[in-house]
Amino acid sequence: MATHTLMTAEQFDALPGEDGRHWELLEGELIEMASATAKHNRIQAQLNATLDLWLAKDNRGVTLPTTEFAFGANRFQPDLAVLLQAKWTLVEQDRVPVLIIPDIAVEIVSPSESAINLDRKLRIYRAHGVTEVWIVYPEGSHMYVHAANGVRELLNTDVLESSVLPGWSMPVAELFAR
């Protein structure tokens, strides 16, 4: 039986940065993340550009792609985080990890991603007060929106809307185009 040495958040935060590596701390376990695929990065860029443009109007908030956040003793980087202006004003912009919980966290599922770890992250996001968690599945061209009122599956033919972002919408197909 394999054993794992657990790490504290303080130990993780003290680790030196390493070029070309991406680590997350999930319930005390150090997880090495694989490099993102081109498809993953295109989806992230498309969603980031669309949201960031809308949020910039009237100073509504910001998007933070691949930024490390603290969720209690956990440290991980949503593929995209949305912080409305009220939370953004509280962020120490030169500090890692970000201590303010995002309003929306987006995970773009990679082929190498463990379903168990994705489920653990989802539970942690929800337990720490992330209002919505969007799980995007590039291989199936669909996504799930997890919110307080339940879970919605959105197909390629649907429109993504959010109660966190009243007035914003995006055809899901735009995520998977090109």
N, C-alpha and C positions, 0 to 999 in steps of 0.2 A: 504494500500500500504506500503510495507516494505521500509525502508530507510537504506542507507549504510553510515557509516562514512568513509570518504576517508582518506587515510594516505599519507603523503609525503615520498619521498625516504629517507630523513634525519631521520624521525621518525622510519621508517622500519630498517634502518641501526643501530639505537640505541637500538633496541630490544635485550634483552638477548637471548642467545641460549637456546633452550629447547630440552632435550633429547627425542627422539622418535617422534618429530614433524617436519614437513617439510612445510615451508611457502613460498609463493611467493607474490610479489606485482605486480599486473597487473592493469595498468591504475588507480592507487590509491586504488584499492580494495585488501584487505588482503585475500589470498586464501590458505586454508589448503589443502595440498596435501596428498592423501592416500599413504599408504605404497605400495611399488612395489611388484608385484607377482613374483613367481619363474620364470615364463616364460619371463616376462619383463626383469628380471635380467640376464637370460641366453642370451637373444638377445643382451642386452647391453654389456655383457662380450665378446661375440663372435665378435661383431663389434669392440669393443675397442681393443681386442687382435690383430685382423687382421690389423687394421689401425695403431696401435702403432708399430707393428713390421716393417711395410713398412715405416712409417715415421722416425723410428730410423736409417734406412739406410741413410747414407750421411747427417745425421742431418737435415732432411727435415721439422720437426715440431713435435708437440705433440698432444696427445688426453687428454682431461680432462673430466672424467665422473662425472656427478652430481656436478658441481661446479657453484656457484652463480656468475652471470654476471650482470652488470648494462647496461641496454638499455635505456638511458635517465633516466627518473624517474621510470622506471620499474626494478624490481629485480626478475629474475627467473633463474632456473637451468636447462639448457638443459640436457637431459639424457646423451648426449655425445657432446662435443665440439671439433672441430679440429682447431688448430692454426698452420699455417705455421711458419717456423722459423723466418721470418722477424717480425711477430707480437709477437711471443713467447718471443723474446728478449726484448720487451717493457713491458711485464707483471711484475708487482710487485708481486712476488710469495707468499709473506706473508700477502697480503691484501685481504680483502673480502669487497665488491664484486670485481671481476676482471673488470677493466675498459676498456680493449681492446676487441673489437668486434671479435668474432670467424669468421673464414673463412667458416666453416660448423657447423650448429647446427642440432642435431638429437633429435627428439621427438618420443618416443615409446608410442603409445596410449594405455592407461589403460582403462578397461571397465567402470570405474567410471569417466573418464575424460569428461568434458563438451565440446561439439562441438563448442560452442560459445567461450569458453576460448582458445581452440586450435586455432581457427581462429584468435582471437585477438593476440595471441603469434606470429603466422605466419606473420601477418601484421607488428608487431613490429620488428621482426627479419629482414624482408625485408626493412623496413623503415630505420633501423639503419645500413644497409650495409652488412648484412650476405650474402655471395655470394651464398651459397646453403643451403636450409633447407630440411632435409630428414624427412618425416613423415612415421613411420613404424607402420603397423597395424597387430599385432600378431594374432588376431582372424581371419583375412582373408588371412594371409600369403602373403601380398603384401605391397607395399610402394609407396609413391609419392616423387619425387625429384623436388623441386621448385627452379628454377634458373632464371636468367635474360631473357633467351631465351624461357621461358615457363615452363610448368609442364609436367613431364613424370610419367606415372604409370608403375611400374615394378612388374611383377608377379613372382611367385615362380620359374618359368622356365627361367627367364631373368638373365642378368648379370648386376650388379651395377657398373657403372663407373662414374667418376667425372672429369669435366674440371678443377677443383681445384687441382686434384691429377693425373696429366697425367702419364699414365703407370700403375696405380693401378686399380685393378678390383676384384670383388668378386661375385660368384654366389649367387643370392638372397636366394636360397634354403638353403644355409649354415646358414642364420640367423634363420631359423625355424627348423633346424635339431635337433635331440635329444629329 
